Amino acid sequence: MRTTLNIQNLKCGGCENQVSTQISKIEGISDVVVSNEQDTVSFDYNRLSRVEEVINQLAKMGYPLVGDKNTLGQKAKSYVSCMAGRMQK
């Protein structure tokens, strides 16, 4: 199955790279596509519980779902994730 999530704090290609890299590491998740222009992450999953894992991982990285609380701490985490993503390019 496939889903698309609208997320907050995506700023650039570094963010895209880090989100894609980290989400792809979750077992049962494949074909991850991240768009900072649309603020989305799309992926295939093999079980519904995997979607919840992705949502939790995104929040830990500083990219909560649109509509979820977006604290200063999460914004700061997204900058750190973004920088790590830029270094991996």
N, C-alpha and C positions, 0 to 999 in steps of 0.2 A: 504494500500500500504506500501511498505518497501523501505528504502533507506539506503545507507552507505555513510558517509562523512569522508574524510581524513582530519585530524586536526593536528595542531602543538602543541608542548610543553607537550605532554603526557610523563610522566617520570616513573610512577610506579603504584602500586595498589591503592595508595591514590588518585592519579589523576583519575584512573578508577572509584573508588567509588564515588568521588565527582561529576564527570560528569554524571554518571548514576543516582545518587540521584537527582540532580538538573534538568536534562532533563526529568526524569520521572514525575516531578511535573507539567509539561506543559500539559494542558488539550488536549486530543486527541492524546497523545503520549503514546506508550506502547512497551513492549518487548525490552527495551534498552540493548544493548550489547556493551561494550567498550573494546577495545584491545590496551594496550600500546605497545605491540609488533608490531602491524600493524599500529598503529597511526590512528585508526578508531573508529567511533561510528556508530552503526546501530540501527534502530528503525522502528517501524510501526507508521503510521500516518493516520489520517482520512480526512485531508484536506491539500492541497499543501501549504496553508498559514502557517501551523504548522511547516513546514520545515524551513521557514524563521525565525520563532520564535526561533527554536532550534539554527540556525546559529547565531542569535543575542545573545542568552543566552551564547553560547559557547565563543563568542568573549568577552563578558562582564566578563567571568570567566578567560580569558587569554588563550583560546584555539581556535585561529582563524583557518579558513580553510587553507589547504595547498594552496599556491599561493597568499593568502591574506597577507597584511602587518602584520609583526610580530614585533611590537615595544618592546623596553625595558620595557615599562609599562605593556604590555600584558604578557611578560615573568615573570615579578614580580607578577602579578595577578595569574598566573598559579601556582607559588610556594605557595602563600597563599591558593589557592583552594586545592592544593595537601595536605598541612598541615591539613586543615579542614577535608579532606577525610580520612587522616590517623587517626585523632582523633575519627572519627565516626566508625571506624572498631571495 
